Amino acid sequence: MQRHTETKVLPYRPDDLFRLVGDVDHYPEFVPWVSAMRTWNSVTIEPGVTQVDAEAEVRFAIVRERFATRVRRDANRRQIDVDLLYGPFKSLHNRWRFEDHPCGTKVEFLIEFAFKSRLLEKLLAANAHLAATRIMGCFEQRAKALYAQPSGAQGALG
């Protein structure tokens, strides 16, 4: 199993970043390897807590796969948890946390995964540590585009 974490302080409001990451329908617009997204079963579990199932089509070089996850968005805790429903992974979990910080928001991203296929494992695992960094970078660039006026300090701290 691969496990990677990224932590950054971004000059945006925690609630804005929470909404950005929780809005999975828009991932194909700014995450380069997500070519399509379909969502269903959107429910409110309790006030401030929603859940949606999402299927992503992803492309990495010659690899084209689909996988589905259950996305739990807890606005009360500013936390998003994503767990595998089906796909090329044996297991997949990721968690986003958004905490107030004097310079904006401390963003914590954790991803844990293992592939079913040894071929996929060999093709992608060697660069898996870069995946967490690239994922965080996609969301950071999207936040910059959406929230041109950062709150707090200028630029990102890491």
DSSP file (Angstrom, degrees, kcal/mol; ACC not computed):
  #  RESIDUE AA STRUCTURE BP1 BP2  ACC     N-H-->O    O-->H-N    N-H-->O    O-->H-N    TCO  KAPPA ALPHA  PHI   PSI    X-CA   Y-CA   Z-CA
    1    1 A M              0   0    0      0, 0.0     2,-0.3     0, 0.0   113,-0.2   0.000 360.0 360.0 360.0 135.0    0.0    0.0    0.0
    2    2 A Q  E     -A  113   0A   0    111,-3.2   111,-2.2     2,-0.0     2,-0.4  -0.757 360.0-174.4 -93.7 141.6    1.2    3.5   -0.9
    3    3 A R  E     +A  112   0A   0     -2,-0.3     2,-0.3   109,-0.2   109,-0.2  -0.985   7.6 168.6-140.2 127.8    0.6    6.4    1.5
    4    4 A H  E     -A  111   0A   0    107,-2.7   107,-2.6    -2,-0.4     2,-0.3  -0.990  11.5-165.9-140.0 146.5    1.4   10.0    0.8
    5    5 A T  E     -A  110   0A   0     -2,-0.3     2,-0.4   105,-0.2   105,-0.2  -0.967   3.3-170.4-131.7 150.4    0.6   13.3    2.5
    6    6 A E  E     -A  109   0A   0    103,-2.6   103,-3.1    -2,-0.3     2,-0.4  -0.997   4.2-174.2-135.2 136.3    0.9   16.9    1.4
    7    7 A T  E     +A  108   0A   0     -2,-0.4     2,-0.3   101,-0.2   101,-0.2  -0.999  13.1 161.0-132.8 131.9    0.4   19.9    3.7
    8    8 A K  E     -A  107   0A   0     99,-2.3    99,-3.6    -2,-0.4     2,-0.6  -0.981  35.3-131.6-144.4 154.0    0.3   23.5    2.5
    9    9 A V  E     -AB 106 157A   0    148,-2.5   148,-2.5    -2,-0.3    97,-0.2  -0.959  29.8-170.6-105.9 122.5   -0.8   26.9    3.8
   10   10 A L  E     -A  105   0A   0     95,-2.8    95,-2.7    -2,-0.6     2,-1.5  -0.886  29.9-122.4-115.9 146.0   -2.8   28.7    1.1
   11   11 A P  S    S+     0   0    0      0, 0.0   140,-1.4     0, 0.0     2,-0.3  -0.196  79.7  93.9 -83.8  47.3   -4.0   32.3    1.2
   12   12 A Y  S    S-     0   0    0     -2,-1.5    -2,-0.2   138,-0.2   141,-0.1  -0.872  83.9 -85.8-132.8 165.4   -7.7   31.5    0.8
   13   13 A R     >  -     0   0    0     -2,-0.3     4,-2.1     1,-0.1     3,-0.4  -0.474  32.1-128.5 -73.9 140.3  -10.6   30.9    3.2
   14   14 A P  H  > S+     0   0    0      0, 0.0     4,-2.6     0, 0.0     5,-0.2   0.885 108.7  52.9 -55.2 -41.3  -11.1   27.4    4.5
   15   15 A D  H  > S+     0   0    0      1,-0.2     4,-2.1     2,-0.2     5,-0.2   0.864 108.1  50.9 -66.1 -34.7  -14.8   27.3    3.5
   16   16 A D  H  > S+     0   0    0     -3,-0.4     4,-2.3     2,-0.2    -1,-0.2   0.927 112.7  45.3 -66.2 -44.6  -13.9   28.3   -0.1
   17   17 A L  H  X S+     0   0    0     -4,-2.1     4,-2.5     2,-0.2     5,-0.3   0.879 110.7  54.3 -68.1 -37.1  -11.2   25.6   -0.4
   18   18 A F  H  X S+     0   0    0     -4,-2.6     4,-2.2    -5,-0.2    -1,-0.2   0.935 111.0  45.6 -59.2 -46.9  -13.6   23.0    1.2
   19   19 A R  H  X S+     0   0    0     -4,-2.1     4,-1.1     2,-0.2    -2,-0.2   0.901 111.1  53.8 -64.2 -40.5  -16.2   23.8   -1.5
   20   20 A L  H >< S+     0   0    0     -4,-2.3     3,-0.6     1,-0.2    -2,-0.2   0.946 113.8  39.9 -59.3 -50.8  -13.6   23.7   -4.2
   21   21 A V  H 3< S+     0   0    0     -4,-2.5    -1,-0.2     1,-0.2    -2,-0.2   0.856 114.6  54.1 -69.4 -34.5  -12.4   20.2   -3.3
   22   22 A G  H 3< S+     0   0    0     -4,-2.2     2,-1.7    -5,-0.3    -1,-0.2   0.643  86.1  85.7 -74.5 -14.4  -15.9   19.0   -2.6
   23   23 A D    X<  +     0   0    0     -4,-1.1     3,-1.6    -3,-0.6     4,-0.2  -0.507  52.3 164.6 -87.9  69.8  -17.2   20.0   -6.0
   24   24 A V  G >   +     0   0    0     -2,-1.7     3,-1.7     1,-0.3    -1,-0.2   0.750  61.7  73.3 -63.3 -26.6  -16.2   16.8   -7.7
   25   25 A D  G 3  S+     0   0    0      1,-0.3    -1,-0.3    -3,-0.2    12,-0.1   0.786  97.3  50.5 -58.5 -26.6  -18.4   17.5  -10.8
   26   26 A H  G X  S+     0   0    0     -3,-1.6     3,-1.8     1,-0.2     4,-0.5   0.431  77.3 102.2 -94.1   1.0  -15.9   20.2  -11.9
   27   27 A Y  G X> S+     0   0    0     -3,-1.7     4,-2.8     1,-0.3     3,-1.8   0.868  72.9  62.6 -53.9 -40.6  -12.7   18.1  -11.6
   28   28 A P  G 34 S+     0   0    0      0, 0.0    -1,-0.3     0, 0.0    -2,-0.1   0.746  96.2  62.8 -60.0 -18.4  -12.4   17.5  -15.4
   29   29 A E  G <4 S+     0   0    0     -3,-1.8    -2,-0.2     1,-0.1    -3,-0.1   0.731 124.8   8.4 -75.9 -21.8  -12.1   21.3  -15.9
   30   30 A F  T <4 S+     0   0    0     -3,-1.8    -3,-0.1    -4,-0.5    -1,-0.1   0.491 106.8  81.9-142.6  -4.3   -8.8   21.5  -13.9
   31   31 A V    ><  -     0   0    0     -4,-2.8     3,-2.0     3,-0.2    -1,-0.2  -0.906  67.6-152.3-104.0 105.9   -7.4   18.1  -13.0
   32   32 A P  T 3  S+     0   0    0      0, 0.0    -1,-0.1     0, 0.0    27,-0.0   0.772  88.4  47.3 -54.7 -36.6   -5.6   17.2  -16.3
   33   33 A W  T 3  S+     0   0    0     -3,-0.1    26,-2.2    25,-0.1     2,-0.9   0.554  90.6  88.4 -87.4  -5.7   -5.9   13.4  -16.0
   34   34 A V  E <   +C   58   0A   0     -3,-2.0    24,-0.2    -7,-0.2    -3,-0.2  -0.825  49.6 171.4 -90.8 107.7   -9.6   13.4  -15.1
   35   35 A S  E     +     0   0A   0     22,-2.4     2,-0.3    -2,-0.9    -1,-0.2   0.691  63.3   8.6 -92.6 -19.7  -11.3   13.3  -18.5
   36   36 A A  E     -C   57   0A   0     21,-1.2    21,-2.6     2,-0.0     2,-0.3  -0.987  58.7-164.2-157.6 153.4  -14.9   12.7  -17.3
   37   37 A M  E     -C   56   0A   0     -2,-0.3     2,-0.4    19,-0.2    19,-0.2  -0.997   3.4-175.3-143.4 136.8  -16.9   12.6  -14.1
   38   38 A R  E     -C   55   0A   0     17,-2.3    17,-3.3    -2,-0.3     2,-0.3  -0.999   8.9-167.7-131.5 134.6  -20.3   11.3  -13.3
   39   39 A T  E     +C   54   0A   0     -2,-0.4     2,-0.3    15,-0.2    15,-0.2  -0.897  13.6 155.8-123.0 153.5  -22.0   11.6   -9.9
   40   40 A W  E     +C   53   0A   0     13,-2.2    13,-2.7    -2,-0.3    -2,-0.0  -0.953  49.4  49.1-160.1 172.3  -25.1   10.0   -8.3
   41   41 A N  E     +     0   0A   0     -2,-0.3     2,-0.5     1,-0.2    -1,-0.1   0.848  63.2 178.8  58.6  39.0  -26.7    9.2   -4.9
   42   42 A S  E     +     0   0A   0     10,-0.2     2,-0.3    11,-0.1    10,-0.2  -0.612  10.4 165.3 -73.9 123.1  -26.2   12.7   -3.6
   43   43 A V  E     -C   51   0A   0      8,-2.7     8,-2.6    -2,-0.5     2,-0.6  -0.963  40.4-127.7-138.5 153.6  -27.6   12.8    0.0
   44   44 A T  E     -C   50   0A   0     -2,-0.3     6,-0.3     6,-0.2    -2,-0.0  -0.924  20.7-175.0 -98.4 120.7  -27.6   14.9    3.1
   45   45 A I  E     -     0   0A   0      4,-2.4     5,-0.2    -2,-0.6    -1,-0.2   0.879  68.9 -28.0 -83.1 -41.9  -26.6   12.8    6.0
   46   46 A E  E >  S-C   49   0A   0      3,-1.4     3,-2.8     0, 0.0    -1,-0.4  -0.937  97.2 -50.8-162.0 168.5  -27.1   15.5    8.6
   47   47 A P  T 3  S+     0   0    0      0, 0.0    29,-0.1     0, 0.0     3,-0.1  -0.279 129.5   7.7 -53.8 125.0  -26.9   19.3    8.6
   48   48 A G  T 3  S+     0   0    0      1,-0.1    27,-3.1    27,-0.1    28,-0.5   0.383 111.4  97.2  85.8  -3.4  -23.5   20.2    7.1
   49   49 A V  E <   +CD  46  74A   0     -3,-2.8    -4,-2.4    25,-0.2    -3,-1.4  -0.965  45.9 167.3-125.1 118.3  -22.7   16.6    6.0
   50   50 A T  E     -CD  44  73A   0     23,-2.5    23,-3.0    -2,-0.5     2,-0.3  -0.836  15.4-159.0-124.3 163.8  -23.3   15.4    2.5
   51   51 A Q  E     +CD  43  72A   0     -8,-2.6    -8,-2.7    -2,-0.3     2,-0.3  -0.998  10.3 175.3-142.7 143.2  -22.3   12.4    0.5
   52   52 A V  E     - D   0  71A   0     19,-2.1    19,-3.5    -2,-0.3     2,-0.4  -0.994  25.9-131.7-146.0 145.6  -22.1   11.6   -3.2
   53   53 A D  E     -CD  40  70A   0    -13,-2.7   -13,-2.2    -2,-0.3     2,-0.4  -0.824  30.2-171.7 -95.4 139.5  -20.9    8.7   -5.3
   54   54 A A  E     -CD  39  69A   0     15,-2.8    15,-2.8    -2,-0.4     2,-0.5  -0.995  17.1-158.9-139.6 132.4  -18.6    9.7   -8.1
   55   55 A E  E     -CD  38  68A   0    -17,-3.3   -17,-2.3    -2,-0.4     2,-0.4  -0.953  15.6-166.0-111.1 124.5  -17.1    7.8  -11.1
   56   56 A A  E     -CD  37  67A   0     11,-2.9    11,-2.1    -2,-0.5     2,-0.6  -0.873  14.3-149.6-109.2 139.9  -14.0    9.3  -12.7
   57   57 A E  E     -CD  36  66A   0    -21,-2.6   -22,-2.4    -2,-0.4   -21,-1.2  -0.950  27.0-171.9-101.7 124.8  -12.5    8.4  -16.0
   58   58 A V  E     -CD  34  65A   0      7,-3.0     7,-2.2    -2,-0.6     2,-0.4  -0.883  14.9-162.2-121.5 151.0   -8.8    9.0  -15.8
   59   59 A R  E     + D   0  64A   0    -26,-2.2     2,-0.5    -2,-0.3     5,-0.2  -0.991  10.5 173.8-133.9 125.0   -6.0    8.9  -18.4
   60   60 A F  E >   - D   0  63A   0      3,-2.5     3,-3.3    -2,-0.4     2,-0.1  -0.962  66.9 -62.9-127.5 111.6   -2.3    8.6  -17.6
   61   61 A A  T 3  S-     0   0    0     -2,-0.5    -1,-0.0     1,-0.3     0, 0.0  -0.270 124.7  -8.5  49.3-114.0   -0.2    8.2  -20.7
   62   62 A I  T 3  S+     0   0    0     -3,-0.1     2,-0.4    -2,-0.1    -1,-0.3   0.520 117.3  97.7 -89.7  -5.7   -1.4    4.9  -22.2
   63   63 A V  E <   +D   60   0A   0     -3,-3.3    -3,-2.5    57,-0.0     2,-0.4  -0.708  45.6 177.4 -90.4 130.1   -3.5    4.0  -19.2
   64   64 A R  E     +D   59   0A   0     -2,-0.4     2,-0.3    -5,-0.2    -5,-0.2  -0.979  15.7 156.8-131.7 120.2   -7.2    4.7  -19.3
   65   65 A E  E     -D   58   0A   0     -7,-2.2    -7,-3.0    -2,-0.4     2,-0.4  -0.917  31.0-143.0-139.9 161.3   -9.4    3.6  -16.4
   66   66 A R  E     +D   57   0A   0     -2,-0.3     2,-0.3    -9,-0.2    -9,-0.2  -0.974  23.2 169.7-122.3 142.3  -12.6    4.3  -14.6
   67   67 A F  E     -D   56   0A   0    -11,-2.1   -11,-2.9    -2,-0.4     2,-0.4  -0.990  18.9-144.4-148.7 154.8  -13.1    4.1  -10.8
   68   68 A A  E     -DE  55  86A   0     18,-3.0    17,-3.3    -2,-0.3    18,-1.4  -0.930  15.8-178.2-124.2 145.7  -15.8    5.2   -8.4
   69   69 A T  E     -DE  54  84A   0    -15,-2.8   -15,-2.8    -2,-0.4     2,-0.6  -0.905  28.6-123.5-134.4 161.1  -15.6    6.6   -4.9
   70   70 A R  E     -DE  53  83A   0     13,-2.9    13,-2.1    -2,-0.3     2,-0.6  -0.957  28.8-156.5-104.9 122.6  -18.0    7.7   -2.2
   71   71 A V  E     -DE  52  82A   0    -19,-3.5   -19,-2.1    -2,-0.6     2,-0.6  -0.897   6.5-167.2-107.4 117.0  -17.2   11.3   -1.2
   72   72 A R  E     -DE  51  81A   0      9,-3.2     9,-2.4    -2,-0.6     2,-0.6  -0.923   3.9-165.8-107.3 119.0  -18.2   12.4    2.3
   73   73 A R  E     -DE  50  80A   0    -23,-3.0   -23,-2.5    -2,-0.6     2,-0.8  -0.911   5.8-174.6-111.1 112.1  -18.2   16.2    2.8
   74   74 A D  E  >> +DE  49  79A   0      5,-3.0     5,-2.1    -2,-0.6     4,-0.9  -0.846   6.2 178.1-109.4  95.6  -18.3   17.3    6.4
   75   75 A A  T  45S+     0   0    0    -27,-3.1    -1,-0.2    -2,-0.8   -26,-0.1   0.799  79.2  62.7 -67.9 -28.6  -18.6   21.1    6.4
   76   76 A N  T  45S+     0   0    0    -28,-0.5    -1,-0.2     1,-0.2   -27,-0.1   0.884 118.2  26.7 -63.8 -38.5  -18.8   21.2   10.2
   77   77 A R  T  45S-     0   0    0     -3,-0.4    21,-0.3     2,-0.2    -1,-0.2   0.442 105.1-126.5-100.1  -3.6  -15.3   19.7   10.5
   78   78 A R  T  <5 +     0   0    0     -4,-0.9    20,-2.1     1,-0.2     2,-0.4   0.950  66.1 133.1  51.4  53.7  -14.1   21.0    7.1
   79   79 A Q  E   < -EF  74  97A   0     -5,-2.1    -5,-3.0    18,-0.2     2,-0.4  -0.996  42.6-163.6-137.3 139.2  -13.1   17.5    6.1
   80   80 A I  E     -EF  73  96A   0     16,-2.3    16,-2.7    -2,-0.4     2,-0.4  -0.991   8.3-168.8-124.1 125.3  -13.6   15.5    3.0
   81   81 A D  E     -EF  72  95A   0     -9,-2.4    -9,-3.2    -2,-0.4     2,-0.4  -0.942   1.0-166.8-115.6 136.6  -13.2   11.7    3.0
   82   82 A V  E     -EF  71  94A   0     12,-2.9    12,-2.1    -2,-0.4     2,-0.4  -0.987   7.7-179.2-126.9 126.3  -13.1    9.7   -0.2
   83   83 A D  E     -EF  70  93A   0    -13,-2.1   -13,-2.9    -2,-0.4    10,-0.2  -0.964  31.4-100.3-130.3 146.2  -13.3    5.9   -0.3
   84   84 A L  E     +E   69   0A   0      8,-1.8   -15,-0.3    -2,-0.4     3,-0.1  -0.315  31.8 171.5 -65.3 136.3  -13.3    3.3   -3.1
   85   85 A L  E    S-     0   0A   0    -17,-3.3     2,-0.3     1,-0.4   -16,-0.2   0.719  70.5 -31.5-102.6 -50.9  -16.5    1.8   -4.5
   86   86 A Y  E    S+E   68   0A   0    -18,-1.4   -18,-3.0     5,-0.0    -1,-0.4  -0.981  81.9  90.5-162.0 164.1  -14.9    0.0   -7.5
   87   87 A G  S    S-     0   0    0     -2,-0.3   -20,-0.2   -20,-0.2    29,-0.0  -0.924  84.7 -37.0 140.9-163.5  -12.1    0.3  -10.0
   88   88 A P  S    S+     0   0    0      0, 0.0    28,-2.8     0, 0.0    29,-0.7   0.444 103.7  95.4 -77.6   1.2   -8.5   -0.7  -10.6
   89   89 A F  E     - G   0 115A   0     26,-0.3    26,-0.3     1,-0.2     3,-0.2  -0.687  60.8-156.1 -93.5 145.1   -7.6   -0.2   -7.0
   90   90 A K  E    S-     0   0A   0     24,-3.2     2,-0.3     1,-0.4    25,-0.2   0.826  90.8  -3.7 -76.9 -38.3   -7.5   -2.9   -4.3
   91   91 A S  E     + G   0 114A   0     23,-1.8    23,-2.3    -3,-0.1    -1,-0.4  -0.987  66.5 177.9-151.5 151.2   -8.0    0.0   -1.9
   92   92 A L  E     + G   0 113A   0     -2,-0.3    -8,-1.8    21,-0.2     2,-0.3  -0.919   8.3 159.5-156.7 127.9   -8.2    3.7   -2.0
   93   93 A H  E     +FG  83 112A   0     19,-2.6    19,-3.0    -2,-0.3     2,-0.3  -0.980   6.9 175.5-146.1 136.9   -8.8    6.4    0.6
   94   94 A N  E     -FG  82 111A   0    -12,-2.1   -12,-2.9    -2,-0.3     2,-0.4  -0.995   8.3-164.1-140.3 154.7   -8.0   10.0    0.7
   95   95 A R  E     -FG  81 110A   0     15,-2.1    15,-2.4    -2,-0.3     2,-0.4  -0.999   3.0-164.5-137.8 134.6   -8.8   12.8    3.2
   96   96 A W  E     -FG  80 109A   0    -16,-2.7   -16,-2.3    -2,-0.4     2,-0.4  -0.961   8.8-173.8-115.0 136.5   -8.7   16.5    2.9
   97   97 A R  E     -FG  79 108A   0     11,-2.2    11,-2.4    -2,-0.4     2,-0.5  -0.992   7.1-163.1-129.9 141.4   -8.7   18.8    6.0
   98   98 A F  E     + G   0 107A   0    -20,-2.1     2,-0.4    -2,-0.4     9,-0.2  -0.968  13.9 178.4-128.1 114.0   -9.0   22.6    6.0
   99   99 A E  E     - G   0 106A   0      7,-2.5     7,-3.0    -2,-0.5    -2,-0.0  -0.900  35.0-101.9-119.4 144.6   -8.0   24.5    9.1
  100  100 A D  E     + G   0 105A   0     -2,-0.4     5,-0.2     5,-0.2   -87,-0.1  -0.317  43.6 178.1 -57.2 143.4   -7.9   28.2    9.9
  101  101 A H  E >   - G   0 104A   0      3,-1.7     3,-2.4   -91,-0.1   -91,-0.0  -0.984  42.4-113.8-146.9 146.9   -4.4   29.6    9.7
  102  102 A P  T 3  S+     0   0    0      0, 0.0    51,-0.1     0, 0.0     3,-0.0   0.776 120.3  45.1 -54.4 -26.0   -3.1   33.2   10.2
  103  103 A C  T 3  S-     0   0    0     49,-0.2     2,-0.4   -91,-0.0    50,-0.2   0.302 133.3 -80.1-100.2   8.3   -2.1   33.3    6.5
  104  104 A G  E <  S- G   0 101A   0     -3,-2.4    -3,-1.7   -93,-0.2     2,-0.4  -0.849  88.4  -6.7 138.2-102.0   -5.3   31.7    5.2
  105  105 A T  E     -AG  10 100A   0    -95,-2.7   -95,-2.8    -2,-0.4     2,-0.7  -0.998  46.6-140.6-139.4 133.2   -5.9   27.9    5.4
  106  106 A K  E     -AG   9  99A   0     -7,-3.0    -7,-2.5    -2,-0.4     2,-0.5  -0.856  28.0-161.5 -87.8 119.5   -3.8   25.0    6.3
  107  107 A V  E     -AG   8  98A   0    -99,-3.6   -99,-2.3    -2,-0.7     2,-0.5  -0.910   7.7-169.5-107.6 125.6   -4.7   22.2    3.8
  108  108 A E  E     -AG   7  97A   0    -11,-2.4   -11,-2.2    -2,-0.5     2,-0.4  -0.967   3.6-174.7-115.0 128.6   -3.8   18.6    4.7
  109  109 A F  E     -AG   6  96A   0   -103,-3.1  -103,-2.6    -2,-0.5     2,-0.4  -0.989   2.4-179.4-125.4 126.3   -4.2   16.0    2.0
  110  110 A L  E     -AG   5  95A   0    -15,-2.4   -15,-2.1    -2,-0.4     2,-0.4  -0.977   0.8-177.8-123.2 136.8   -3.6   12.3    2.6
  111  111 A I  E     +AG   4  94A   0   -107,-2.6  -107,-2.7    -2,-0.4     2,-0.4  -0.996   3.9 178.7-136.6 134.1   -3.9    9.5    0.0
  112  112 A E  E     +AG   3  93A   0    -19,-3.0   -19,-2.6    -2,-0.4     2,-0.3  -0.999  18.8 150.6-129.9 132.6   -3.6    5.8    0.6
  113  113 A F  E     -AG   2  92A   0   -111,-2.2  -111,-3.2    -2,-0.4     2,-0.3  -0.997  27.6-166.6-159.1 158.5   -4.0    3.2   -2.2
  114  114 A A  E     - G   0  91A   0    -23,-2.3   -24,-3.2    -2,-0.3   -23,-1.8  -0.974  24.9-130.5-144.9 139.5   -3.0   -0.1   -3.7
  115  115 A F  E     - G   0  89A   0     -2,-0.3   -26,-0.3   -26,-0.3    -2,-0.0  -0.601   4.4-143.7 -88.4 150.2   -3.7   -1.3   -7.2
  116  116 A K  S    S+     0   0    0    -28,-2.8     2,-0.4    -2,-0.2   -27,-0.1   0.891  86.5  68.2 -71.8 -42.8   -5.2   -4.7   -8.1
  117  117 A S     >  -     0   0    0    -29,-0.7     4,-2.3     1,-0.1     5,-0.1  -0.635  69.1-152.3 -86.8 130.2   -3.0   -5.1  -11.1
  118  118 A R  H  > S+     0   0    0     -2,-0.4     4,-2.5     2,-0.2     5,-0.2   0.843  99.9  56.8 -65.9 -32.2    0.7   -5.7  -10.7
  119  119 A L  H  > S+     0   0    0      2,-0.2     4,-2.7     1,-0.2    -1,-0.2   0.953 109.3  43.6 -63.9 -49.6    1.2   -4.0  -14.1
  120  120 A L  H  >>S+     0   0    0      1,-0.2     4,-2.9     2,-0.2     5,-0.5   0.911 112.1  54.8 -61.2 -41.2   -0.6   -0.8  -13.0
  121  121 A E  H  X5S+     0   0    0     -4,-2.3     4,-2.4     1,-0.2     5,-0.3   0.932 112.2  42.9 -57.0 -46.7    1.3   -0.9   -9.7
  122  122 A K  H  X5S+     0   0    0     -4,-2.5     4,-0.6     1,-0.2    -1,-0.2   0.894 116.3  47.9 -68.1 -40.1    4.6   -1.1  -11.6
  123  123 A L  H  <5S+     0   0    0     -4,-2.7    -2,-0.2    -5,-0.2    -1,-0.2   0.898 128.2  20.5 -66.8 -40.8    3.6    1.6  -14.1
  124  124 A L  H ><5S+     0   0    0     -4,-2.9     3,-0.9    -5,-0.2    -3,-0.2   0.735 106.8  72.1-106.6 -25.9    2.3    4.1  -11.6
  125  125 A A  H ><<S+     0   0    0     -4,-2.4     3,-1.5    -5,-0.5     4,-0.4   0.830  88.2  65.7 -65.6 -31.6    3.7    3.4   -8.2
  126  126 A A  T 3< S+     0   0    0     -4,-0.6    -1,-0.2    -5,-0.3     3,-0.2   0.836 114.0  32.0 -59.9 -31.7    7.2    4.6   -9.0
  127  127 A N  T X> S+     0   0    0     -3,-0.9     3,-1.0    -4,-0.2     4,-1.0   0.184  86.1 111.7-108.5  16.0    5.8    8.1   -9.4
  128  128 A A  H X> S+     0   0    0     -3,-1.5     4,-1.1     1,-0.3     3,-0.6   0.850  71.5  60.2 -60.9 -35.6    3.1    7.9   -6.8
  129  129 A H  H 3> S+     0   0    0     -4,-0.4     4,-1.0     1,-0.3    -1,-0.3   0.836 103.3  52.9 -62.8 -29.6    4.8   10.3   -4.5
  130  130 A L  H <> S+     0   0    0     -3,-1.0     4,-2.8     1,-0.2    -1,-0.3   0.772  96.8  68.7 -73.5 -25.1    4.5   12.9   -7.3
  131  131 A A  H <X S+     0   0    0     -4,-1.0     4,-2.9    -3,-0.6     5,-0.2   0.925  98.0  48.7 -60.9 -46.2    0.7   12.3   -7.6
  132  132 A A  H  X S+     0   0    0     -4,-1.1     4,-2.3     1,-0.2    -1,-0.2   0.908 113.7  47.5 -61.0 -41.7   -0.1   13.8   -4.2
  133  133 A T  H  X S+     0   0    0     -4,-1.0     4,-2.2     2,-0.2    -1,-0.2   0.906 113.7  47.3 -65.3 -42.0    2.0   16.9   -5.1
  134  134 A R  H  X S+     0   0    0     -4,-2.8     4,-2.3     2,-0.2    -2,-0.2   0.890 110.5  52.0 -67.7 -39.2    0.4   17.2   -8.5
  135  135 A I  H  X S+     0   0    0     -4,-2.9     4,-1.8     2,-0.2     5,-0.2   0.954 111.5  46.2 -61.1 -49.6   -3.1   16.8   -7.0
  136  136 A M  H  X S+     0   0    0     -4,-2.3     4,-2.4     1,-0.2    -1,-0.2   0.907 111.2  53.9 -58.7 -41.6   -2.5   19.5   -4.5
  137  137 A G  H  X S+     0   0    0     -4,-2.2     4,-2.5     1,-0.2    -1,-0.2   0.878 104.6  53.9 -62.0 -39.5   -1.0   21.7   -7.2
  138  138 A C  H  X S+     0   0    0     -4,-2.3     4,-2.0     1,-0.2    -1,-0.2   0.923 112.4  43.7 -60.3 -44.3   -4.1   21.3   -9.4
  139  139 A F  H  X S+     0   0    0     -4,-1.8     4,-2.5     2,-0.2    -2,-0.2   0.862 111.5  53.9 -71.8 -34.8   -6.4   22.5   -6.6
  140  140 A E  H  X S+     0   0    0     -4,-2.4     4,-2.1    -5,-0.2    -2,-0.2   0.927 110.6  46.4 -63.4 -44.2   -4.0   25.3   -5.7
  141  141 A Q  H  X S+     0   0    0     -4,-2.5     4,-2.0     2,-0.2    -2,-0.2   0.882 112.0  51.0 -65.9 -38.1   -4.0   26.6   -9.3
  142  142 A R  H  X S+     0   0    0     -4,-2.0     4,-2.5     2,-0.2     5,-0.2   0.915 109.4  50.5 -65.0 -42.5   -7.8   26.3   -9.4
  143  143 A A  H  X S+     0   0    0     -4,-2.5     4,-3.2     1,-0.2    -2,-0.2   0.911 108.9  52.1 -60.7 -42.1   -8.1   28.3   -6.2
  144  144 A K  H  < S+     0   0    0     -4,-2.1    -1,-0.2     1,-0.2    -2,-0.2   0.900 112.0  46.3 -61.2 -40.5   -5.9   31.0   -7.6
  145  145 A A  H  < S+     0   0    0     -4,-2.0     3,-0.4     1,-0.2    -2,-0.2   0.879 120.5  37.9 -69.6 -38.2   -8.1   31.2  -10.7
  146  146 A L  H  < S+     0   0    0     -4,-2.5     2,-0.5     1,-0.2    -2,-0.2   0.854 123.1  38.6 -82.1 -36.3  -11.3   31.3   -8.7
  147  147 A Y     <  +     0   0    0     -4,-3.2    -1,-0.2    -5,-0.2    -2,-0.1  -0.560  65.3 167.6-118.1  65.2  -10.3   33.5   -5.8
  148  148 A A        +     0   0    0     -2,-0.5    -1,-0.2    -3,-0.4    -2,-0.1   0.777  69.4  62.0 -53.2 -32.1   -8.0   36.0   -7.4
  149  149 A Q  S    S-     0   0    0     -3,-0.2    -1,-0.2     2,-0.0    -5,-0.0  -0.790  83.6-154.7 -97.6  95.2   -8.0   38.1   -4.2
  150  150 A P        -     0   0    0      0, 0.0     2,-0.4     0, 0.0  -138,-0.2  -0.331  10.2-130.3 -66.6 149.1   -6.5   36.0   -1.5
  151  151 A S  S    S+     0   0    0   -140,-1.4     2,-0.3    -4,-0.1    -4,-0.0  -0.834  75.9   3.6 -94.6 139.3   -7.3   36.6    2.1
  152  152 A G  S    S+     0   0    0     -2,-0.4   -49,-0.2   -48,-0.1   -48,-0.1  -0.662 116.8  11.5  90.0-146.1   -4.3   36.8    4.4
  153  153 A A  S    S-     0   0    0     -2,-0.3     2,-0.3   -50,-0.2   -50,-0.0  -0.188  79.3-104.9 -70.0 158.5   -0.8   36.7    3.1
  154  154 A Q  S    S+     0   0    0      2,-0.1    -1,-0.1  -144,-0.0    -3,-0.0  -0.639  81.8   2.5 -81.7 140.0    0.2   36.9   -0.5
  155  155 A G  S    S-     0   0    0     -2,-0.3     2,-0.3  -144,-0.1    -2,-0.0  -0.014  94.1 -63.0  77.4 177.0    1.3   33.7   -2.2
  156  156 A A        -     0   0    0   -146,-0.1     2,-0.4  -145,-0.1  -146,-0.2  -0.769  36.6-153.2-105.0 147.0    1.4   30.1   -0.9
  157  157 A L  B      B    9   0A   0   -148,-2.5  -148,-2.5    -2,-0.3    -2,-0.0  -0.921 360.0 360.0-113.0 143.1    3.6   28.8    2.0
  158  158 A G              0   0    0     -2,-0.4  -151,-0.2  -150,-0.2    -1,-0.1   0.402 360.0 360.0-139.8 360.0    4.6   25.2    2.1
